[in-house]
Amino acid sequence: MNLQNHKNLIQENGFTVINNIFSDTEIEEISKVIQNIDTSKETFRKSEDLFAIRQFLKEVPDVKDLVFNENLKRIIEEIFGEKYFAVKSIYFFC
């Protein structure tokens, strides 16, 4: 995957969209972890049309290695460098 175009788009627009970071199997594994969590915590928001988890990586630590798969780690390192890390994580499901 050539990431130079994505790096340019981030510099120009502040964002880019990169497809196929996760396999279907990885997406299923992430979904299973989320479906099996205790949603009664204060950082979980539930309403009729929204479900959100603040501090997602902290509240659902089993998902961290699944989210930061080799593809995502390579993308982060190649586009931004070695010293980048997540400072905020929110999960939304509408």
C-alpha positions in Angstrom: 0.0 0.0 0.0 1.4 3.3 -1.1 0.7 5.7 1.8 2.4 8.9 0.3 -0.9 10.0 -1.2 -2.6 9.6 2.1 0.1 11.5 3.9 -0.3 14.3 1.3 -4.0 14.4 1.8 -3.6 14.7 5.6 -1.2 17.6 5.1 -3.6 19.3 2.7 -7.0 18.5 4.2 -6.3 17.3 7.7 -7.7 13.9 7.0 -7.7 10.9 4.7 -9.7 7.7 4.3 -7.8 4.5 4.1 -9.9 1.4 3.2 -9.2 -2.3 4.1 -7.3 -1.8 7.3 -9.2 -4.6 8.9 -10.1 -8.0 7.5 -13.7 -9.4 7.8 -12.4 -11.7 10.5 -10.8 -8.9 12.5 -14.0 -6.8 12.3 -16.0 -9.8 13.6 -13.6 -10.3 16.5 -13.8 -6.6 17.4 -17.6 -6.8 17.2 -17.7 -9.9 19.5 -15.6 -8.1 22.1 -17.9 -5.1 22.0 -21.1 -7.2 22.2 -19.9 -9.0 25.3 -19.0 -6.0 27.5 -20.8 -4.7 30.6 -22.6 -1.6 29.4 -23.6 -0.3 32.8 -20.6 1.9 33.4 -20.8 5.7 33.6 -18.7 6.1 30.4 -21.2 4.2 28.3 -24.0 6.3 26.8 -27.2 4.6 25.6 -30.3 6.1 24.1 -32.9 5.1 21.6 -30.7 5.9 18.6 -27.2 6.0 19.9 -24.7 3.8 21.8 -21.3 5.4 22.7 -18.4 4.4 24.8 -16.1 7.2 26.1 -12.5 6.2 26.9 -13.1 3.2 24.6 -9.6 1.7 24.7 -9.5 2.1 28.5 -13.0 0.7 29.1 -12.6 -2.2 26.6 -8.9 -3.2 26.9 -9.5 -6.5 25.1 -10.1 -4.6 21.9 -6.8 -2.7 21.9 -4.7 -5.3 20.2 -7.5 -6.0 17.7 -7.8 -2.3 16.7 -4.0 -1.7 16.6 -3.4 -4.5 14.1 -0.2 -4.6 12.0 -1.9 -2.7 9.2 -2.9 0.2 11.4 0.5 0.3 13.2 2.3 0.4 9.9 0.1 3.2 8.6 0.6 5.3 11.7 4.4 4.8 11.7 4.7 5.5 7.9 2.5 8.5 7.9 3.3 10.1 11.2 6.4 8.5 12.7 7.2 6.3 15.6 6.2 8.5 18.6 2.5 8.7 18.0 -0.1 7.2 20.3 -3.9 7.4 21.0 -4.9 10.2 23.4 -8.6 9.8 23.1 -10.9 7.0 22.0 -14.7 7.1 21.5 -16.8 4.3 20.1 -20.1 5.3 18.4 -22.8 3.0 17.1 -25.9 4.7 15.6 
